Amino acid sequence: MVLKYHNNQKESTMAVLEGLIAFENLDEHEMYQGQSTGKYSVVLTLDEDTASKLVGVGVKMREYEGNKQRKFSTKYDVPIVDAEGGTFKGRIGRGSKVRIMYAEGQPHPVHGTSTYLNKIKVLEVAEQEGGEDF
């Protein structure tokens, strides 16, 4: 699904995709070498079809244990809703199935097309190992 909207400078494309959470930094900014990046982010594990579509528009993918992954980030708080559209409460654990709305940035010759996170819908929450008895 692709939505287009206009602001004063350019046309942006909003798209929607589904994937599994590999990593998330949604409560606090992500850290890199001990410094805040000033960004919230998720890394999603994607199926081959979704990964191929992203590669087709210039988005670079990473591979981990044979699975395609992509990071989506933003400088702004990310709205998170549950499967019914209400406010999601709790933490989105690794392996949870989500649908995200994101925008594609301008293509870069070295780094590829950026992906900017806009909104998250939690479709299925994964059970976390260890639990409260850990």
A tleap script that builds the chain and sets N, CA, C and O, in Angstrom:
source leaprc.protein.ff14SB
mol = sequence {
  NMET VAL LEU LYS TYR HIE ASN ASN GLN LYS
  GLU SER THR MET ALA VAL LEU GLU GLY LEU
  ILE ALA PHE GLU ASN LEU ASP GLU HIE GLU
  MET TYR GLN GLY GLN SER THR GLY LYS TYR
  SER VAL VAL LEU THR LEU ASP GLU ASP THR
  ALA SER LYS LEU VAL GLY VAL GLY VAL LYS
  MET ARG GLU TYR GLU GLY ASN LYS GLN ARG
  LYS PHE SER THR LYS TYR ASP VAL PRO ILE
  VAL ASP ALA GLU GLY GLY THR PHE LYS GLY
  ARG ILE GLY ARG GLY SER LYS VAL ARG ILE
  MET TYR ALA GLU GLY GLN PRO HIE PRO VAL
  HIE GLY THR SER THR TYR LEU ASN LYS ILE
  LYS VAL LEU GLU VAL ALA GLU GLN GLU GLY
  GLY GLU ASP CPHE
}
set mol.1.N position { 0.845 -1.173 0.000 }
set mol.1.CA position { 0.000 0.000 0.000 }
set mol.1.C position { 0.892 1.238 0.000 }
set mol.1.O position { 1.798 1.349 0.825 }
set mol.2.N position { 0.647 2.141 -0.894 }
set mol.2.CA position { 1.449 3.355 -0.993 }
set mol.2.C position { 0.523 4.564 -0.961 }
set mol.2.O position { -0.466 4.617 -1.691 }
set mol.3.N position { 0.848 5.525 -0.117 }
set mol.3.CA position { 0.091 6.766 -0.008 }
set mol.3.C position { 1.026 7.899 -0.396 }
set mol.3.O position { 2.208 7.861 -0.054 }
set mol.4.N position { 0.531 8.893 -1.092 }
set mol.4.CA position { 1.371 10.042 -1.436 }
set mol.4.C position { 0.785 11.282 -0.770 }
set mol.4.O position { -0.431 11.468 -0.730 }
set mol.5.N position { 1.666 12.117 -0.255 }
set mol.5.CA position { 1.224 13.391 0.290 }
set mol.5.C position { 2.229 14.452 -0.103 }
set mol.5.O position { 3.372 14.150 -0.447 }
set mol.6.N position { 1.795 15.682 -0.050 }
set mol.6.CA position { 2.643 16.797 -0.449 }
set mol.6.C position { 2.883 17.706 0.745 }
set mol.6.O position { 1.979 17.961 1.540 }
set mol.7.N position { 4.119 18.192 0.860 }
set mol.7.CA position { 4.358 19.316 1.755 }
set mol.7.C position { 4.844 20.446 0.860 }
set mol.7.O position { 4.794 20.317 -0.363 }
set mol.8.N position { 5.299 21.514 1.415 }
set mol.8.CA position { 5.653 22.681 0.599 }
set mol.8.C position { 6.834 22.439 -0.338 }
set mol.8.O position { 6.929 23.086 -1.381 }
set mol.9.N position { 7.742 21.514 0.015 }
set mol.9.CA position { 8.947 21.336 -0.776 }
set mol.9.C position { 8.885 20.177 -1.773 }
set mol.9.O position { 9.333 20.320 -2.911 }
set mol.10.N position { 8.346 19.055 -1.369 }
set mol.10.CA position { 8.437 17.876 -2.219 }
set mol.10.C position { 7.284 16.927 -1.961 }
set mol.10.O position { 6.537 17.072 -0.993 }
set mol.11.N position { 7.157 15.959 -2.842 }
set mol.11.CA position { 6.177 14.899 -2.646 }
set mol.11.C position { 6.856 13.763 -1.898 }
set mol.11.O position { 7.973 13.382 -2.248 }
set mol.12.N position { 6.214 13.218 -0.885 }
set mol.12.CA position { 6.755 12.094 -0.136 }
set mol.12.C position { 5.851 10.891 -0.333 }
set mol.12.O position { 4.646 11.035 -0.538 }
set mol.13.N position { 6.427 9.728 -0.271 }
set mol.13.CA position { 5.666 8.501 -0.408 }
set mol.13.C position { 5.608 7.797 0.936 }
set mol.13.O position { 6.641 7.518 1.545 }
set mol.14.N position { 4.396 7.512 1.396 }
set mol.14.CA position { 4.211 6.732 2.611 }
set mol.14.C position { 3.840 5.325 2.179 }
set mol.14.O position { 3.008 5.141 1.290 }
set mol.15.N position { 4.446 4.347 2.798 }
set mol.15.CA position { 4.170 2.962 2.453 }
set mol.15.C position { 3.920 2.168 3.732 }
set mol.15.O position { 4.254 2.610 4.832 }
set mol.16.N position { 3.329 0.996 3.565 }
set mol.16.CA position { 3.003 0.124 4.682 }
set mol.16.C position { 3.589 -1.250 4.394 }
set mol.16.O position { 3.500 -1.750 3.273 }
set mol.17.N position { 4.193 -1.862 5.420 }
set mol.17.CA position { 4.677 -3.235 5.280 }
set mol.17.C position { 4.588 -3.946 6.618 }
set mol.17.O position { 4.411 -3.314 7.660 }
set mol.18.N position { 4.713 -5.276 6.581 }
set mol.18.CA position { 4.682 -6.087 7.794 }
set mol.18.C position { 6.000 -6.817 7.955 }
set mol.18.O position { 6.655 -7.173 6.976 }
set mol.19.N position { 6.378 -7.034 9.204 }
set mol.19.CA position { 7.592 -7.770 9.505 }
set mol.19.C position { 7.614 -8.169 10.967 }
set mol.19.O position { 6.667 -7.914 11.711 }
set mol.20.N position { 8.717 -8.802 11.371 }
set mol.20.CA position { 8.907 -9.227 12.747 }
set mol.20.C position { 9.978 -8.357 13.400 }
set mol.20.O position { 11.016 -8.079 12.799 }
set mol.21.N position { 9.719 -7.935 14.626 }
set mol.21.CA position { 10.679 -7.103 15.359 }
set mol.21.C position { 11.935 -7.918 15.669 }
set mol.21.O position { 11.860 -8.985 16.278 }
set mol.22.N position { 13.083 -7.406 15.247 }
set mol.22.CA position { 14.369 -7.994 15.624 }
set mol.22.C position { 14.953 -7.178 16.781 }
set mol.22.O position { 15.435 -7.742 17.763 }
set mol.23.N position { 14.905 -5.852 16.658 }
set mol.23.CA position { 15.368 -4.925 17.699 }
set mol.23.C position { 14.458 -3.711 17.689 }
set mol.23.O position { 13.926 -3.329 16.646 }
set mol.24.N position { 14.281 -3.102 18.868 }
set mol.24.CA position { 13.497 -1.869 18.930 }
set mol.24.C position { 14.079 -0.914 19.948 }
set mol.24.O position { 14.533 -1.315 21.020 }
set mol.25.N position { 14.057 0.354 19.591 }
set mol.25.CA position { 14.415 1.460 20.473 }
set mol.25.C position { 13.292 2.473 20.343 }
set mol.25.O position { 13.408 3.453 19.607 }
set mol.26.N position { 12.211 2.231 21.060 }
set mol.26.CA position { 11.045 3.101 20.944 }
set mol.26.C position { 10.761 3.883 22.221 }
set mol.26.O position { 10.039 4.879 22.189 }
set mol.27.N position { 11.328 3.435 23.353 }
set mol.27.CA position { 11.153 4.147 24.619 }
set mol.27.C position { 12.231 5.202 24.820 }
set mol.27.O position { 11.989 6.244 25.429 }
set mol.28.N position { 13.412 4.925 24.306 }
set mol.28.CA position { 14.566 5.820 24.428 }
set mol.28.C position { 15.265 5.888 23.081 }
set mol.28.O position { 15.126 4.988 22.253 }
set mol.29.N position { 16.017 6.959 22.867 }
set mol.29.CA position { 16.816 7.057 21.640 }
set mol.29.C position { 17.837 5.924 21.614 }
set mol.29.O position { 18.330 5.491 22.656 }
set mol.30.N position { 18.145 5.452 20.407 }
set mol.30.CA position { 19.159 4.414 20.274 }
set mol.30.C position { 20.528 4.999 20.607 }
set mol.30.O position { 20.750 6.204 20.488 }
set mol.31.N position { 21.439 4.127 21.026 }
set mol.31.CA position { 22.794 4.542 21.384 }
set mol.31.C position { 23.778 3.924 20.399 }
set mol.31.O position { 23.598 2.790 19.956 }
set mol.32.N position { 24.823 4.683 20.060 }
set mol.32.CA position { 25.891 4.182 19.210 }
set mol.32.C position { 27.202 4.665 19.788 }
set mol.32.O position { 27.425 5.869 19.911 }
set mol.33.N position { 28.068 3.739 20.142 }
set mol.33.CA position { 29.358 4.032 20.762 }
set mol.33.C position { 29.212 4.964 21.959 }
set mol.33.O position { 29.978 5.913 22.124 }
set mol.34.N position { 28.210 4.673 22.792 }
set mol.34.CA position { 27.994 5.422 24.017 }
set mol.34.C position { 27.308 6.765 23.854 }
set mol.34.O position { 27.110 7.479 24.837 }
set mol.35.N position { 26.942 7.124 22.632 }
set mol.35.CA position { 26.300 8.409 22.370 }
set mol.35.C position { 24.887 8.197 21.827 }
set mol.35.O position { 24.647 7.260 21.066 }
set mol.36.N position { 23.968 9.055 22.214 }
set mol.36.CA position { 22.616 9.003 21.673 }
set mol.36.C position { 22.634 9.436 20.206 }
set mol.36.O position { 23.309 10.399 19.843 }
set mol.37.N position { 21.895 8.723 19.379 }
set mol.37.CA position { 21.770 9.110 17.973 }
set mol.37.C position { 20.667 10.146 17.784 }
set mol.37.O position { 20.553 10.755 16.720 }
set mol.38.N position { 19.847 10.346 18.832 }
set mol.38.CA position { 18.714 11.270 18.718 }
set mol.38.C position { 17.565 10.667 17.928 }
set mol.38.O position { 16.668 11.389 17.493 }
set mol.39.N position { 17.580 9.337 17.734 }
set mol.39.CA position { 16.556 8.685 16.926 }
set mol.39.C position { 15.936 7.489 17.645 }
set mol.39.O position { 16.586 6.806 18.437 }
set mol.40.N position { 14.667 7.261 17.346 }
set mol.40.CA position { 13.968 6.042 17.728 }
set mol.40.C position { 14.036 5.118 16.519 }
set mol.40.O position { 14.063 5.587 15.381 }
set mol.41.N position { 14.064 3.800 16.758 }
set mol.41.CA position { 14.179 2.910 15.607 }
set mol.41.C position { 13.637 1.519 15.890 }
set mol.41.O position { 13.482 1.107 17.040 }
set mol.42.N position { 13.354 0.812 14.806 }
set mol.42.CA position { 13.079 -0.616 14.848 }
set mol.42.C position { 13.866 -1.265 13.722 }
set mol.42.O position { 14.052 -0.673 12.659 }
set mol.43.N position { 14.325 -2.481 13.962 }
set mol.43.CA position { 14.900 -3.311 12.914 }
set mol.43.C position { 13.911 -4.445 12.707 }
set mol.43.O position { 13.576 -5.169 13.644 }
set mol.44.N position { 13.446 -4.594 11.470 }
set mol.44.CA position { 12.474 -5.629 11.151 }
set mol.44.C position { 13.102 -6.734 10.323 }
set mol.44.O position { 13.924 -6.476 9.443 }
set mol.45.N position { 12.710 -7.968 10.613 }
set mol.45.CA position { 13.024 -9.107 9.769 }
set mol.45.C position { 11.885 -9.209 8.764 }
set mol.45.O position { 10.714 -9.251 9.142 }
set mol.46.N position { 12.234 -9.248 7.481 }
set mol.46.CA position { 11.242 -9.178 6.411 }
set mol.46.C position { 11.235 -10.447 5.574 }
set mol.46.O position { 12.251 -11.134 5.467 }
set mol.47.N position { 10.078 -10.760 4.975 }
set mol.47.CA position { 10.029 -11.896 4.058 }
set mol.47.C position { 10.709 -11.507 2.743 }
set mol.47.O position { 10.951 -10.328 2.487 }
set mol.48.N position { 11.010 -12.493 1.925 }
set mol.48.CA position { 11.759 -12.258 0.680 }
set mol.48.C position { 11.038 -11.303 -0.264 }
set mol.48.O position { 11.674 -10.451 -0.884 }
set mol.49.N position { 9.716 -11.436 -0.381 }
set mol.49.CA position { 8.950 -10.582 -1.294 }
set mol.49.C position { 9.034 -9.113 -0.877 }
set mol.49.O position { 9.285 -8.238 -1.705 }
set mol.50.N position { 8.822 -8.854 0.409 }
set mol.50.CA position { 8.893 -7.479 0.920 }
set mol.50.C position { 10.305 -6.926 0.759 }
set mol.50.O position { 10.482 -5.781 0.341 }
set mol.51.N position { 11.310 -7.737 1.089 }
set mol.51.CA position { 12.701 -7.295 0.956 }
set mol.51.C position { 13.018 -6.966 -0.503 }
set mol.51.O position { 13.688 -5.971 -0.779 }
set mol.52.N position { 12.548 -7.784 -1.432 }
set mol.52.CA position { 12.804 -7.538 -2.854 }
set mol.52.C position { 12.178 -6.232 -3.324 }
set mol.52.O position { 12.773 -5.503 -4.117 }
set mol.53.N position { 10.973 -5.936 -2.833 }
set mol.53.CA position { 10.311 -4.676 -3.208 }
set mol.53.C position { 11.110 -3.480 -2.698 }
set mol.53.O position { 11.255 -2.486 -3.408 }
set mol.54.N position { 11.625 -3.567 -1.481 }
set mol.54.CA position { 12.427 -2.473 -0.933 }
set mol.54.C position { 13.724 -2.301 -1.719 }
set mol.54.O position { 14.120 -1.178 -2.034 }
set mol.55.N position { 14.378 -3.402 -2.031 }
set mol.55.CA position { 15.609 -3.343 -2.824 }
set mol.55.C position { 15.319 -2.702 -4.184 }
set mol.55.O position { 16.148 -1.967 -4.722 }
set mol.56.N position { 14.137 -2.988 -4.730 }
set mol.56.CA position { 13.743 -2.432 -6.027 }
set mol.56.C position { 13.630 -0.913 -6.050 }
set mol.56.O position { 13.728 -0.302 -7.113 }
set mol.57.N position { 13.424 -0.291 -4.871 }
set mol.57.CA position { 13.353 1.175 -4.810 }
set mol.57.C position { 14.630 1.761 -4.211 }
set mol.57.O position { 14.668 2.932 -3.832 }
set mol.58.N position { 15.683 0.931 -4.128 }
set mol.58.CA position { 16.983 1.430 -3.703 }
set mol.58.C position { 17.305 1.315 -2.232 }
set mol.58.O position { 18.313 1.857 -1.779 }
set mol.59.N position { 16.461 0.611 -1.460 }
set mol.59.CA position { 16.717 0.438 -0.026 }
set mol.59.C position { 17.719 -0.704 0.153 }
set mol.59.O position { 17.555 -1.784 -0.416 }
set mol.60.N position { 18.750 -0.451 0.946 }
set mol.60.CA position { 19.756 -1.492 1.208 }
set mol.60.C position { 19.299 -2.345 2.390 }
set mol.60.O position { 18.766 -1.839 3.377 }
set mol.61.N position { 19.525 -3.657 2.259 }
set mol.61.CA position { 19.112 -4.618 3.280 }
set mol.61.C position { 20.353 -5.189 3.964 }
set mol.61.O position { 21.446 -5.202 3.399 }
set mol.62.N position { 20.152 -5.659 5.191 }
set mol.62.CA position { 21.166 -6.441 5.890 }
set mol.62.C position { 20.659 -7.876 5.948 }
set mol.62.O position { 19.463 -8.132 5.816 }
set mol.63.N position { 21.579 -8.795 6.144 }
set mol.63.CA position { 21.178 -10.187 6.291 }
set mol.63.C position { 21.696 -10.701 7.621 }
set mol.63.O position { 22.853 -10.481 7.979 }
set mol.64.N position { 20.818 -11.394 8.357 }
set mol.64.CA position { 21.184 -11.975 9.645 }
set mol.64.C position { 20.604 -13.374 9.706 }
set mol.64.O position { 19.391 -13.557 9.601 }
set mol.65.N position { 21.461 -14.349 9.875 }
set mol.65.CA position { 21.062 -15.757 9.926 }
set mol.65.C position { 20.160 -16.133 8.758 }
set mol.65.O position { 19.176 -16.854 8.927 }
set mol.66.N position { 20.504 -15.639 7.573 }
set mol.66.CA position { 19.755 -15.973 6.368 }
set mol.66.C position { 18.465 -15.190 6.161 }
set mol.66.O position { 17.741 -15.437 5.197 }
set mol.67.N position { 18.172 -14.252 7.053 }
set mol.67.CA position { 16.957 -13.434 6.948 }
set mol.67.C position { 17.309 -12.003 6.578 }
set mol.67.O position { 18.314 -11.462 7.040 }
set mol.68.N position { 16.475 -11.393 5.741 }
set mol.68.CA position { 16.653 -9.994 5.345 }
set mol.68.C position { 16.122 -9.095 6.452 }
set mol.68.O position { 15.046 -9.334 7.001 }
set mol.69.N position { 16.891 -8.056 6.775 }
set mol.69.CA position { 16.483 -7.104 7.806 }
set mol.69.C position { 16.705 -5.679 7.328 }
set mol.69.O position { 17.582 -5.403 6.509 }
set mol.70.N position { 15.880 -4.778 7.868 }
set mol.70.CA position { 16.007 -3.347 7.562 }
set mol.70.C position { 15.662 -2.535 8.801 }
set mol.70.O position { 14.741 -2.865 9.549 }
set mol.71.N position { 16.429 -1.461 9.001 }
set mol.71.CA position { 16.159 -0.523 10.095 }
set mol.71.C position { 15.308 0.627 9.580 }
set mol.71.O position { 15.533 1.140 8.484 }
set mol.72.N position { 14.325 1.026 10.388 }
set mol.72.CA position { 13.451 2.167 10.116 }
set mol.72.C position { 13.586 3.083 11.327 }
set mol.72.O position { 13.449 2.625 12.461 }
set mol.73.N position { 13.855 4.380 11.104 }
set mol.73.CA position { 14.111 5.277 12.229 }
set mol.73.C position { 13.423 6.627 12.048 }
set mol.73.O position { 12.959 6.974 10.962 }
set mol.74.N position { 13.374 7.375 13.151 }
set mol.74.CA position { 12.780 8.702 13.163 }
set mol.74.C position { 13.329 9.499 14.339 }
set mol.74.O position { 13.787 8.926 15.328 }
set mol.75.N position { 13.280 10.811 14.227 }
set mol.75.CA position { 13.655 11.690 15.337 }
set mol.75.C position { 12.464 11.950 16.259 }
set mol.75.O position { 12.633 12.520 17.337 }
set mol.76.N position { 11.276 11.545 15.854 }
set mol.76.CA position { 10.043 11.879 16.563 }
set mol.76.C position { 9.469 10.679 17.306 }
set mol.76.O position { 9.753 9.533 16.961 }
set mol.77.N position { 8.648 10.952 18.339 }
set mol.77.CA position { 7.938 9.874 19.026 }
set mol.77.C position { 7.102 9.102 18.014 }
set mol.77.O position { 6.514 9.693 17.108 }
set mol.78.N position { 7.049 7.793 18.168 }
set mol.78.CA position { 6.339 6.934 17.226 }
set mol.78.C position { 5.011 6.492 17.836 }
set mol.78.O position { 4.998 5.866 18.896 }
set mol.79.N position { 3.887 6.810 17.177 }
set mol.79.CA position { 2.605 6.292 17.659 }
set mol.79.C position { 2.574 4.768 17.491 }
set mol.79.O position { 2.915 4.238 16.433 }
set mol.80.N position { 2.155 4.076 18.563 }
set mol.80.CA position { 2.072 2.614 18.524 }
set mol.80.C position { 0.654 2.230 18.916 }
set mol.80.O position { 0.160 2.623 19.973 }
set mol.81.N position { 0.002 1.450 18.046 }
set mol.81.CA position { -1.369 1.016 18.308 }
set mol.81.C position { -1.418 -0.509 18.331 }
set mol.81.O position { -0.552 -1.182 17.773 }
set mol.82.N position { -2.459 -1.043 18.995 }
set mol.82.CA position { -2.650 -2.489 19.012 }
set mol.82.C position { -3.441 -2.914 17.771 }
set mol.82.O position { -3.785 -2.079 16.934 }
set mol.83.N position { -3.722 -4.191 17.659 }
set mol.83.CA position { -4.375 -4.741 16.467 }
set mol.83.C position { -5.761 -4.131 16.233 }
set mol.83.O position { -6.231 -4.090 15.096 }
set mol.84.N position { -6.415 -3.659 17.295 }
set mol.84.CA position { -7.747 -3.050 17.169 }
set mol.84.C position { -7.682 -1.547 16.940 }
set mol.84.O position { -8.718 -0.909 16.752 }
set mol.85.N position { -6.492 -0.972 16.953 }
set mol.85.CA position { -6.336 0.460 16.722 }
set mol.85.C position { -6.259 1.295 17.981 }
set mol.85.O position { -6.117 2.516 17.907 }
set mol.86.N position { -6.350 0.647 19.157 }
set mol.86.CA position { -6.213 1.370 20.421 }
set mol.86.C position { -4.748 1.571 20.771 }
set mol.86.O position { -3.870 0.991 20.133 }
set mol.87.N position { -4.480 2.389 21.780 }
set mol.87.CA position { -3.109 2.638 22.207 }
set mol.87.C position { -2.486 1.345 22.728 }
set mol.87.O position { -3.063 0.671 23.581 }
set mol.88.N position { -1.315 1.005 22.213 }
set mol.88.CA position { -0.618 -0.201 22.653 }
set mol.88.C position { 0.041 0.068 23.987 }
set mol.88.O position { 0.683 1.100 24.179 }
set mol.89.N position { -0.122 -0.879 24.921 }
set mol.89.CA position { 0.508 -0.760 26.231 }
set mol.89.C position { 1.483 -1.920 26.396 }
set mol.89.O position { 1.161 -3.063 26.073 }
set mol.90.N position { 2.649 -1.624 26.890 }
set mol.90.CA position { 3.656 -2.665 27.091 }
set mol.90.C position { 4.825 -2.478 26.153 }
set mol.90.O position { 4.996 -1.428 25.533 }
set mol.91.N position { 5.622 -3.519 26.066 }
set mol.91.CA position { 6.830 -3.489 25.243 }
set mol.91.C position { 6.647 -4.448 24.078 }
set mol.91.O position { 6.102 -5.539 24.244 }
set mol.92.N position { 7.098 -4.042 22.909 }
set mol.92.CA position { 7.027 -4.896 21.727 }
set mol.92.C position { 8.259 -5.778 21.740 }
set mol.92.O position { 9.365 -5.298 21.486 }
set mol.93.N position { 8.089 -7.049 22.028 }
set mol.93.CA position { 9.227 -7.953 22.146 }
set mol.93.C position { 9.747 -8.463 20.814 }
set mol.93.O position { 9.076 -8.387 19.784 }
set mol.94.N position { 10.953 -8.980 20.867 }
set mol.94.CA position { 11.596 -9.588 19.702 }
set mol.94.C position { 10.691 -10.686 19.146 }
set mol.94.O position { 10.189 -11.523 19.896 }
set mol.95.N position { 10.488 -10.680 17.835 }
set mol.95.CA position { 9.654 -11.683 17.181 }
set mol.95.C position { 8.189 -11.286 17.062 }
set mol.95.O position { 7.405 -12.006 16.443 }
set mol.96.N position { 7.806 -10.151 17.645 }
set mol.96.CA position { 6.418 -9.684 17.516 }
set mol.96.C position { 6.149 -9.269 16.079 }
set mol.96.O position { 7.010 -8.683 15.422 }
set mol.97.N position { 4.940 -9.577 15.590 }
set mol.97.CA position { 4.568 -9.210 14.225 }
set mol.97.C position { 3.953 -7.816 14.240 }
set mol.97.O position { 3.021 -7.543 14.996 }
set mol.98.N position { 4.490 -6.932 13.390 }
set mol.98.CA position { 4.010 -5.552 13.331 }
set mol.98.C position { 3.747 -5.134 11.889 }
set mol.98.O position { 4.273 -5.723 10.945 }
set mol.99.N position { 2.934 -4.121 11.748 }
set mol.99.CA position { 2.725 -3.433 10.466 }
set mol.99.C position { 3.206 -2.014 10.705 }
set mol.99.O position { 2.814 -1.378 11.683 }
set mol.100.N position { 4.049 -1.519 9.822 }
set mol.100.CA position { 4.554 -0.152 9.993 }
set mol.100.C position { 4.169 0.718 8.807 }
set mol.100.O position { 4.003 0.246 7.682 }
set mol.101.N position { 4.035 1.991 9.097 }
set mol.101.CA position { 3.893 2.999 8.049 }
set mol.101.C position { 5.217 3.751 8.049 }
set mol.101.O position { 5.715 4.164 9.096 }
set mol.102.N position { 5.775 3.919 6.854 }
set mol.102.CA position { 7.070 4.567 6.750 }
set mol.102.C position { 7.128 5.411 5.481 }
set mol.102.O position { 6.310 5.266 4.573 }
set mol.103.N position { 8.110 6.289 5.448 }
set mol.103.CA position { 8.343 7.125 4.265 }
set mol.103.C position { 9.720 6.801 3.705 }
set mol.103.O position { 10.659 6.517 4.449 }
set mol.104.N position { 9.823 6.846 2.396 }
set mol.104.CA position { 11.113 6.663 1.742 }
set mol.104.C position { 11.760 8.032 1.570 }
set mol.104.O position { 11.107 8.991 1.157 }
set mol.105.N position { 13.043 8.112 1.889 }
set mol.105.CA position { 13.785 9.345 1.700 }
set mol.105.C position { 14.349 9.424 0.288 }
set mol.105.O position { 14.010 8.620 -0.581 }
set mol.106.N position { 15.200 10.390 0.084 }
set mol.106.CA position { 15.855 10.554 -1.214 }
set mol.106.C position { 16.945 9.499 -1.371 }
set mol.106.O position { 17.636 9.183 -0.402 }
set mol.107.N position { 17.113 8.950 -2.571 }
set mol.107.CA position { 18.177 7.968 -2.799 }
set mol.107.C position { 19.561 8.578 -2.591 }
set mol.107.O position { 19.793 9.739 -2.928 }
set mol.108.N position { 20.463 7.797 -2.041 }
set mol.108.CA position { 21.849 8.203 -1.835 }
set mol.108.C position { 22.730 7.201 -2.580 }
set mol.108.O position { 22.487 5.998 -2.486 }
set mol.109.N position { 23.742 7.656 -3.315 }
set mol.109.CA position { 24.547 6.741 -4.130 }
set mol.109.C position { 25.304 5.673 -3.337 }
set mol.109.O position { 25.576 4.595 -3.865 }
set mol.110.N position { 25.646 5.954 -2.087 }
set mol.110.CA position { 26.392 4.989 -1.278 }
set mol.110.C position { 25.490 4.258 -0.290 }
set mol.110.O position { 25.567 3.036 -0.166 }
set mol.111.N position { 24.634 5.003 0.414 }
set mol.111.CA position { 23.838 4.437 1.498 }
set mol.111.C position { 22.460 3.940 1.066 }
set mol.111.O position { 21.760 3.322 1.868 }
set mol.112.N position { 22.058 4.187 -0.161 }
set mol.112.CA position { 20.749 3.756 -0.631 }
set mol.112.C position { 19.640 4.683 -0.158 }
set mol.112.O position { 19.904 5.763 0.372 }
set mol.113.N position { 18.414 4.261 -0.351 }
set mol.113.CA position { 17.238 5.047 0.024 }
set mol.113.C position { 16.959 4.890 1.518 }
set mol.113.O position { 16.897 3.770 2.026 }
set mol.114.N position { 16.792 6.012 2.219 }
set mol.114.CA position { 16.485 5.989 3.652 }
set mol.114.C position { 15.045 5.553 3.877 }
set mol.114.O position { 14.193 5.711 3.003 }
set mol.115.N position { 14.783 4.999 5.068 }
set mol.115.CA position { 13.428 4.601 5.453 }
set mol.115.C position { 13.102 5.247 6.794 }
set mol.115.O position { 13.762 4.974 7.797 }
set mol.116.N position { 12.077 6.108 6.809 }
set mol.116.CA position { 11.704 6.863 7.999 }
set mol.116.C position { 10.427 6.307 8.618 }
set mol.116.O position { 9.375 6.275 7.979 }
set mol.117.N position { 10.535 5.871 9.866 }
set mol.117.CA position { 9.418 5.283 10.600 }
set mol.117.C position { 8.376 6.344 10.929 }
set mol.117.O position { 8.719 7.446 11.358 }
set mol.118.N position { 7.088 6.004 10.727 }
set mol.118.CA position { 6.013 6.945 10.992 }
set mol.118.C position { 5.040 6.438 12.054 }
set mol.118.O position { 4.630 7.199 12.930 }
set mol.119.N position { 4.666 5.153 11.985 }
set mol.119.CA position { 3.653 4.606 12.887 }
set mol.119.C position { 3.801 3.089 12.942 }
set mol.119.O position { 4.246 2.473 11.973 }
set mol.120.N position { 3.427 2.480 14.080 }
set mol.120.CA position { 3.504 1.025 14.243 }
set mol.120.C position { 2.166 0.491 14.730 }
set mol.120.O position { 1.546 1.055 15.632 }
set mol.121.N position { 1.732 -0.605 14.119 }
set mol.121.CA position { 0.568 -1.355 14.588 }
set mol.121.C position { 1.063 -2.741 14.990 }
set mol.121.O position { 1.632 -3.460 14.169 }
set mol.122.N position { 0.846 -3.117 16.253 }
set mol.122.CA position { 1.282 -4.421 16.750 }
set mol.122.C position { 0.187 -5.430 16.433 }
set mol.122.O position { -0.925 -5.336 16.954 }
set mol.123.N position { 0.507 -6.398 15.575 }
set mol.123.CA position { -0.468 -7.407 15.160 }
set mol.123.C position { -0.460 -8.622 16.074 }
set mol.123.O position { -1.520 -9.148 16.416 }
set mol.124.N position { 0.730 -9.076 16.474 }
set mol.124.CA position { 0.872 -10.222 17.381 }
set mol.124.C position { 2.068 -9.971 18.281 }
set mol.124.O position { 3.151 -9.647 17.795 }
set mol.125.N position { 1.886 -10.117 19.581 }
set mol.125.CA position { 2.982 -9.943 20.531 }
set mol.125.C position { 3.637 -11.304 20.760 }
set mol.125.O position { 2.955 -12.272 21.095 }
set mol.126.N position { 4.942 -11.380 20.582 }
set mol.126.CA position { 5.675 -12.633 20.774 }
set mol.126.C position { 5.871 -12.895 22.261 }
set mol.126.O position { 6.069 -11.972 23.051 }
set mol.127.N position { 5.813 -14.156 22.620 }
set mol.127.CA position { 6.115 -14.563 23.990 }
set mol.127.C position { 7.605 -14.390 24.223 }
set mol.127.O position { 8.417 -14.774 23.381 }
set mol.128.N position { 7.968 -13.815 25.357 }
set mol.128.CA position { 9.382 -13.587 25.666 }
set mol.128.C position { 9.905 -14.709 26.550 }
set mol.128.O position { 9.227 -15.141 27.482 }
set mol.129.N position { 11.106 -15.175 26.256 }
set mol.129.CA position { 11.726 -16.212 27.049 }
set mol.129.C position { 12.153 -15.656 28.400 }
set mol.129.O position { 12.465 -14.471 28.516 }
set mol.130.N position { 12.169 -16.498 29.411 }
set mol.130.CA position { 12.621 -16.079 30.726 }
set mol.130.C position { 11.468 -15.723 31.634 }
set mol.130.O position { 11.387 -16.211 32.761 }
set mol.131.N position { 10.580 -14.882 31.156 }
set mol.131.CA position { 9.404 -14.500 31.932 }
set mol.131.C position { 9.755 -13.879 33.263 }
set mol.131.O position { 10.887 -13.447 33.479 }
set mol.132.N position { 8.780 -13.835 34.156 }
set mol.132.CA position { 8.971 -13.195 35.446 }
set mol.132.C position { 9.684 -14.094 36.454 }
set mol.132.O position { 10.161 -13.604 37.478 }
set mol.133.N position { 9.766 -15.404 36.184 }
set mol.133.CA position { 10.415 -16.317 37.110 }
set mol.133.C position { 11.918 -16.373 36.924 }
set mol.133.O position { 12.588 -17.135 37.621 }
set mol.134.N position { 12.464 -15.600 36.016 }
set mol.134.CA position { 13.884 -15.665 35.691 }
set mol.134.C position { 14.729 -15.296 36.857 }
set mol.134.O position { 15.956 -15.298 36.756 }
savepdb mol mol.pdb
quit
